[in-house]
């Protein structure tokens, strides 16, 4: 029996083959046999409206008036938001906006300062 490589996510030694894929039974990660750990989907790439790479702690500005769901408030164009946090999901940015509070924004409506 050939020795299979450990899981690139959790380093489990109990990986097994499933067709052309390798599978980790501990974390359920699947990858191709020749794929390196650098190609794993851990590295999420989130870009703003003009293609700049966003990171945690960046400062951004809003490029479009955004209505706040469930209230009559509006986040105006040019509103500066400091210290953003990137998250997974439909809205990729968690932040606090002065006068409004905690918000989730989509990266397509912001620009990095």
N, CA, C and O of each residue as an XYZ file, in Angstrom:
452
protein
N       0.846     -1.185      0.000
C       0.000      0.000      0.000
C       0.883      1.237      0.000
O       1.876      1.295      0.725
N       0.522      2.234     -0.817
C       1.320      3.453     -0.883
C       0.964      4.383      0.265
O      -0.176      4.410      0.729
N       1.935      5.130      0.709
C       1.710      6.078      1.806
C       1.039      7.331      1.249
O       1.562      7.961      0.330
N      -0.097      7.686      1.794
C      -0.811      8.878      1.355
C      -0.342     10.078      2.173
O       0.020      9.924      3.340
N      -0.343     11.268      1.580
C       0.101     12.457      2.309
C      -0.897     12.840      3.398
O      -2.082     12.530      3.279
N      -0.439     13.508      4.459
C      -1.369     13.956      5.503
C      -2.258     15.092      4.987
O      -1.951     15.722      3.975
N      -3.331     15.335      5.676
C      -4.278     16.386      5.316
C      -3.582     17.753      5.396
O      -2.931     18.044      6.399
N      -3.706     18.598      4.357
C      -3.069     19.917      4.397
C      -3.740     20.887      5.367
O      -3.145     21.899      5.735
N      -4.966     20.593      5.783
C      -5.659     21.485      6.716
C      -5.357     21.147      8.163
O      -4.967     22.022      8.936
N      -5.531     19.894      8.535
C      -5.410     19.518      9.954
C      -4.243     18.568     10.225
O      -4.029     18.174     11.371
N      -3.487     18.195      9.193
C      -2.333     17.290      9.301
C      -2.688     15.894      9.814
O      -1.848     15.214     10.402
N      -3.912     15.476      9.595
C      -4.320     14.127      9.993
C      -3.631     13.101      9.109
O      -3.495     13.305      7.903
N      -3.203     12.014      9.699
C      -2.530     10.964      8.941
C      -3.510      9.925      8.395
O      -3.089      8.992      7.712
N      -4.799     10.064      8.679
C      -5.793      9.056      8.306
C      -6.496      9.388      6.990
O      -7.689      9.118      6.856
N      -5.798      9.959      6.028
C      -6.414     10.286      4.754
C      -6.669      9.014      3.936
O      -6.006      7.994      4.128
N      -7.631      9.097      3.032
C      -7.925      7.969      2.151
C      -8.303      8.480      0.770
O      -8.670      9.643      0.601
N      -8.206      7.597     -0.208
C      -8.530      7.939     -1.587
C     -10.002      7.688     -1.857
O     -10.574      6.702     -1.393
N     -10.609      8.595     -2.617
C     -11.984      8.432     -3.070
C     -12.014      8.837     -4.545
O     -12.241     10.001     -4.874
N     -11.788      7.887     -5.403
C     -11.678      8.184     -6.829
C     -10.378      8.929     -7.096
O      -9.295      8.423     -6.803
N     -10.488     10.130     -7.652
C      -9.297     10.945     -7.910
C      -8.995     11.895     -6.763
O      -7.985     12.597     -6.795
N      -9.838     11.929     -5.769
C      -9.684     12.844     -4.629
C      -9.071     12.131     -3.430
O      -9.196     10.916     -3.275
N      -8.406     12.917     -2.585
C      -7.999     12.444     -1.265
C      -8.928     13.101     -0.256
O      -9.295     14.264     -0.419
N      -9.313     12.370      0.784
C     -10.294     12.855      1.755
C      -9.741     12.675      3.162
O      -9.123     11.658      3.476
N      -9.975     13.680      4.005
C      -9.606     13.587      5.419
C     -10.865     13.269      6.218
O     -11.819     14.046      6.166
N     -10.911     12.156      6.960
C     -12.112     11.816      7.713
C     -12.308     12.678      8.960
O     -13.405     12.710      9.517
N     -11.267     13.373      9.403
C     -11.377     14.172     10.620
C     -11.957     15.564     10.370
O     -12.795     16.036     11.140
N     -11.509     16.228      9.285
C     -12.013     17.587      9.029
C     -12.843     17.671      7.744
O     -13.351     18.742      7.415
N     -12.988     16.557      7.013
C     -13.783     16.454      5.786
C     -13.217     17.282      4.638
O     -13.948     17.630      3.711
N     -11.926     17.603      4.688
C     -11.288     18.342      3.602
C     -11.009     17.397      2.447
O     -10.563     16.269      2.655
N     -11.276     17.865      1.206
C     -11.016     17.070      0.016
C     -10.052     17.824     -0.878
O     -10.160     19.044     -1.009
N      -9.105     17.118     -1.499
C      -8.149     17.748     -2.395
C      -7.663     16.727     -3.404
O      -7.804     15.521     -3.201
N      -7.095     17.211     -4.479
C      -6.526     16.328     -5.499
C      -5.165     15.857     -5.036
O      -4.500     16.549     -4.265
N      -4.737     14.687     -5.494
C      -3.504     14.074     -5.019
C      -2.271     14.938     -5.276
O      -1.382     14.966     -4.426
N      -2.174     15.634     -6.388
C      -1.004     16.433     -6.710
C      -1.080     17.860     -6.209
O      -0.133     18.624     -6.399
N      -2.166     18.239     -5.582
C      -2.379     19.617     -5.156
C      -1.562     19.935     -3.919
O      -1.528     19.145     -2.975
N      -0.909     21.073     -3.916
C      -0.101     21.462     -2.750
C      -0.970     22.163     -1.718
O      -2.114     22.526     -1.992
N      -0.416     22.346     -0.537
C      -1.155     22.994      0.550
C      -1.405     24.463      0.243
O      -2.331     25.051      0.801
N      -0.604     25.073     -0.628
C      -0.768     26.488     -0.960
C      -2.046     26.729     -1.747
O      -2.594     27.831     -1.708
N      -2.526     25.727     -2.456
C      -3.720     25.883     -3.269
C      -5.011     25.637     -2.499
O      -6.088     25.645     -3.095
N      -4.930     25.422     -1.204
C      -6.143     25.149     -0.437
C      -7.001     26.404     -0.369
O      -6.504     27.508     -0.593
N      -8.278     26.247     -0.062
C      -9.202     27.360     -0.066
C      -9.165     28.155      1.236
O     -10.096     28.915      1.504
N      -8.118     28.005      2.056
C      -7.992     28.796      3.275
C      -7.757     30.265      2.966
O      -8.262     31.137      3.673
N      -7.011     30.542      1.935
C      -6.649     31.918      1.597
C      -7.798     32.559      0.830
O      -7.909     32.382     -0.383
N      -8.641     33.291      1.517
C      -9.735     33.967      0.843
C      -9.234     35.316      0.327
O      -8.500     36.028      1.013
N      -9.634     35.640     -0.859
C      -9.224     36.887     -1.486
C     -10.463     37.739     -1.657
O     -11.377     37.383     -2.401
N     -10.490     38.867     -0.966
C     -11.620     39.780     -1.059
C     -11.090     41.098     -1.596
O     -10.149     41.675     -1.050
N     -11.710     41.569     -2.681
C     -11.270     42.797     -3.329
C     -12.389     43.826     -3.280
O     -13.569     43.481     -3.234
N     -11.992     45.118     -3.291
C     -12.977     46.190     -3.294
C     -13.505     46.416     -4.710
O     -13.232     45.618     -5.608
N     -14.253     47.489     -4.913
C     -14.912     47.728     -6.192
C     -13.941     47.995     -7.335
O     -14.301     47.790     -8.494
N     -12.722     48.446     -7.047
C     -11.745     48.728     -8.107
C     -10.640     47.685     -8.179
O      -9.700     47.842     -8.959
N     -10.731     46.623     -7.384
C      -9.790     45.528     -7.479
C      -8.663     45.546     -6.465
O      -7.765     44.708     -6.550
N      -8.671     46.473     -5.502
C      -7.637     46.480     -4.460
C      -7.910     45.371     -3.462
O      -9.061     45.117     -3.107
N      -6.853     44.711     -3.007
C      -6.978     43.630     -2.040
C      -7.295     44.200     -0.661
O      -6.589     45.087     -0.180
N      -8.354     43.698     -0.021
C      -8.734     44.149      1.319
C      -8.183     43.202      2.370
O      -8.080     41.997      2.144
N      -7.821     43.769      3.543
C      -7.328     42.992      4.669
C      -8.000     43.485      5.940
O      -8.560     44.580      5.973
N      -7.938     42.662      6.995
C      -8.475     43.075      8.289
C      -7.762     44.341      8.749
O      -6.543     44.452      8.622
N      -8.532     45.305      9.291
C      -7.955     46.534      9.821
C      -7.852     47.660      8.816
O      -7.446     48.763      9.181
N      -8.207     47.421      7.552
C      -8.130     48.475      6.529
C      -9.183     49.546      6.781
O     -10.146     49.338      7.518
N      -8.973     50.703      6.147
C      -9.945     51.784      6.146
C     -10.540     51.861      4.746
O      -9.815     51.823      3.752
N     -11.871     51.970      4.675
C     -12.570     51.986      3.392
C     -13.530     53.167      3.341
O     -13.850     53.762      4.370
N     -13.986     53.501      2.142
C     -15.064     54.475      1.973
C     -16.183     53.818      1.181
O     -15.939     52.935      0.360
N     -17.398     54.250      1.430
C     -18.577     53.726      0.745
C     -18.723     54.482     -0.565
O     -18.617     55.709     -0.574
N     -18.967     53.781     -1.684
C     -19.042     54.422     -2.992
C     -20.470     54.598     -3.504
O     -20.673     55.071     -4.622
N     -21.459     54.221     -2.696
C     -22.856     54.304     -3.122
C     -23.717     54.492     -1.877
O     -23.400     53.936     -0.825
N     -24.803     55.265     -1.976
C     -25.742     55.371     -0.861
C     -26.329     53.994     -0.583
O     -26.841     53.335     -1.488
N     -26.252     53.561      0.680
C     -26.758     52.247      1.058
C     -27.850     52.404      2.106
O     -27.617     52.987      3.165
N     -29.033     51.888      1.818
C     -30.122     51.915      2.786
C     -29.869     50.855      3.839
O     -29.448     49.743      3.517
N     -30.122     51.190      5.099
C     -29.966     50.242      6.195
C     -31.279     49.487      6.330
O     -32.328     50.083      6.575
N     -31.212     48.173      6.168
C     -32.405     47.339      6.191
C     -33.090     47.421      7.563
O     -32.436     47.270      8.595
N     -34.374     47.655      7.569
C     -35.142     47.675      8.806
C     -35.202     49.032      9.479
O     -35.775     49.156     10.561
N     -34.620     50.061      8.859
C     -34.686     51.406      9.435
C     -34.709     52.426      8.306
O     -34.599     52.072      7.131
N     -34.855     53.704      8.677
C     -34.879     54.763      7.669
C     -33.501     55.389      7.475
O     -33.374     56.389      6.768
N     -32.469     54.816      8.091
C     -31.113     55.350      7.979
C     -30.492     55.022      6.632
O     -30.845     54.029      5.996
N     -29.559     55.873      6.202
C     -28.838     55.667      4.954
C     -27.361     55.909      5.214
O     -26.988     56.893      5.853
N     -26.520     55.006      4.716
C     -25.074     55.214      4.753
C     -24.747     55.982      3.482
O     -24.929     55.469      2.378
N     -24.256     57.230      3.636
C     -24.028     58.118      2.499
C     -22.732     57.802      1.757
O     -21.816     57.197      2.314
N     -22.670     58.215      0.506
C     -21.462     58.091     -0.307
C     -20.330     58.848      0.393
O     -20.535     59.954      0.894
N     -19.141     58.250      0.426
C     -17.985     58.905      1.019
C     -17.821     58.651      2.502
O     -16.856     59.128      3.099
N     -18.739     57.911      3.121
C     -18.609     57.584      4.536
C     -17.355     56.747      4.734
O     -17.176     55.714      4.088
N     -16.479     57.209      5.646
C     -15.224     56.496      5.906
C     -15.445     55.510      7.045
O     -16.011     55.861      8.080
N     -14.999     54.286      6.850
C     -15.144     53.229      7.839
C     -13.750     52.713      8.168
O     -13.020     52.271      7.280
N     -13.383     52.771      9.442
C     -12.058     52.333      9.874
C     -12.124     50.950     10.503
O     -13.161     50.533     11.018
N     -11.003     50.251     10.452
C     -10.808     48.986     11.149
C     -11.868     47.941     10.778
O     -12.631     47.485     11.630
N     -11.900     47.575      9.507
C     -12.861     46.570      9.048
C     -12.375     45.173      9.412
O     -11.198     44.961      9.707
N     -13.305     44.228      9.385
C     -12.978     42.820      9.623
C     -13.610     42.009      8.501
O     -14.803     42.145      8.227
N     -12.814     41.167      7.851
C     -13.304     40.349      6.748
C     -13.897     39.059      7.280
O     -13.321     38.417      8.159
N     -15.054     38.680      6.744
C     -15.758     37.473      7.171
C     -16.215     36.702      5.938
O     -16.220     37.237      4.830
N     -16.596     35.453      6.135
C     -17.152     34.644      5.056
C     -18.656     34.878      4.982
O     -19.296     35.215      5.978
N     -19.194     34.700      3.817
C     -20.635     34.832      3.655
C     -20.982     35.788      2.531
O     -20.111     36.219      1.775
N     -22.268     36.118      2.427
C     -22.756     36.997      1.373
C     -22.191     38.409      1.542
O     -21.733     39.011      0.571
N     -22.219     38.932      2.749
C     -21.632     40.231      3.065
C     -20.251     39.959      3.652
O     -20.138     39.324      4.701
N     -19.193     40.437      2.978
C     -17.858     40.032      3.395
C     -17.175     40.947      4.387
O     -16.063     40.634      4.811
N     -17.775     42.068      4.787
C     -17.113     43.014      5.685
C     -17.980     43.267      6.907
O     -19.155     43.615      6.780
N     -17.400     43.093      8.097
C     -18.029     43.505      9.358
C     -17.369     44.802      9.784
O     -16.146     44.923      9.715
N     -18.161     45.780     10.224
C     -17.582     47.051     10.634
C     -18.554     47.785     11.559
O     -19.699     47.375     11.747
N     -18.051     48.893     12.132
C     -18.890     49.803     12.910
C     -18.864     51.150     12.210
O     -17.798     51.686     11.905
N     -20.045     51.688     11.959
C     -20.158     52.990     11.311
C     -20.687     53.977     12.338
O     -21.704     53.728     12.986
N     -19.986     55.103     12.484
C     -20.388     56.128     13.450
C     -21.804     56.603     13.145
O     -22.127     56.908     11.997
N     -22.639     56.666     14.164
C     -24.016     57.109     14.027
C     -24.985     56.012     13.637
O     -26.198     56.204     13.727
N     -24.478     54.862     13.205
C     -25.350     53.765     12.787
C     -25.113     52.532     13.645
O     -26.065     51.923     14.132
N     -23.850     52.159     13.833
C     -23.514     50.999     14.650
C     -22.923     49.879     13.819
O     -22.350     50.119     12.756
N     -23.063     48.656     14.305
C     -22.489     47.487     13.637
C     -23.211     47.236     12.319
O     -24.440     47.277     12.249
N     -22.423     46.973     11.273
C     -22.978     46.758      9.939
C     -22.213     45.648      9.243
O     -21.067     45.353      9.583
N     -22.861     45.044      8.271
C     -22.208     44.123      7.342
C     -22.328     44.738      5.963
O     -23.413     45.140      5.542
N     -21.188     44.810      5.253
C     -21.174     45.417      3.931
C     -20.663     44.431      2.898
O     -19.934     43.495      3.224
N     -21.051     44.649      1.655
C     -20.502     43.873      0.546
C     -19.308     44.631     -0.004
O     -19.330     45.858     -0.095
N     -18.276     43.907     -0.367
C     -17.047     44.534     -0.839
C     -17.233     45.274     -2.164
O     -16.419     46.134     -2.500
N     -18.272     44.962     -2.913
C     -18.483     45.629     -4.201
C     -18.957     47.066     -4.043
O     -18.970     47.808     -5.025
N     -19.349     47.490     -2.833
C     -19.825     48.846     -2.615
C     -18.847     49.712     -1.832
O     -19.223     50.778     -1.345
N     -17.601     49.272     -1.702
C     -16.610     50.035     -0.956
C     -15.323     50.173     -1.772
O     -15.092     49.437     -2.731
N     -14.486     51.144     -1.361
C     -13.180     51.359     -1.973
C     -12.161     51.569     -0.862
O     -12.430     52.282      0.104
N     -10.996     50.953     -0.995
C      -9.946     51.070     -0.002
C      -9.361     52.474     -0.031
O      -9.145     53.045     -1.100
N      -9.104     53.029      1.161
C      -8.518     54.376      1.248
C      -7.024     54.270      1.239
O      -6.333     55.287      1.305
